[in-house]
Amino acid sequence: MLKESSVPLYLQVASLLRRRIEVGDWPAGHKIPKLEDLAREFNVARITARQAVSMLHSEGLIWRRQGKGTFVSDSVPDRRWINLASDWPTLLRRLEGTKVKLLSTFDTIESPRLQAGDGTPVEAYHHSRRLHSKDKVPHLLIDIYLDRRVFMKAPDEFKTKLIIPILDTLPGVQIATARQTLTIGTADLEVASLLDIAANDPVVEVHRAFTNEAGEAFFVADLTYRADFIKMEFDLLHGRDVK
């Protein structure tokens, strides 16, 4: 099963080992199996098992003691550090330490994928694809369609900075509606390769659309997150009368 994916084997093994730590199968202080045993379990070469274990070590999940073995760390970092925005102030707040890589950028008359309630398409968009990472680990792939008329108001800023904070303060731009929908999906081969996960691994897909006063969808974005980095928190009593 591992070899059927385009993702390197060591990343797949590392993902499986990481999961054992996160769910508590391997608790703090647990001694993990030897490289030979891991290689045999996953039917991979010893060097592949070594690469996977080294990856977990670099993430602070495990530690080594010469002559004793390799153990799960007492304090395991919380990988689910991305709390998806459910309000405008959170959406504007930049995630500290996030690095953005621009994969492609071009003008197009092709309309983005619009959902019911997103508004009507504009005549032309500027399309960009971006990859977000933290600590050299990619966690988010974004496809953004921005009304070309809006893009031309600040092209350099839109290419190098986060777009939504610019839209929030850009003169002449009015956001009439802002919608966001979330679904759970699986990674295809391209997404898996860019996010360093296995094909068919779970991903969180977010669709955002902003309209202007004319009802035009001047900003549309499709975001794909690694599911293992995501958490969502809600106040379930919000809006309820408390007596």
Helices and strands as residue ranges (DSSP letters): G 2-4, H 9-22, H 35-42, H 46-58, E 62-65, E 69-72, E 82-83, H 88-92, E 99-108, E 125-134, E 137-147, H 148-151, H 155-160, H 163-169, E 177-186, H 189-195, E 202-211, E 217-226, G 227-229, E 230-231
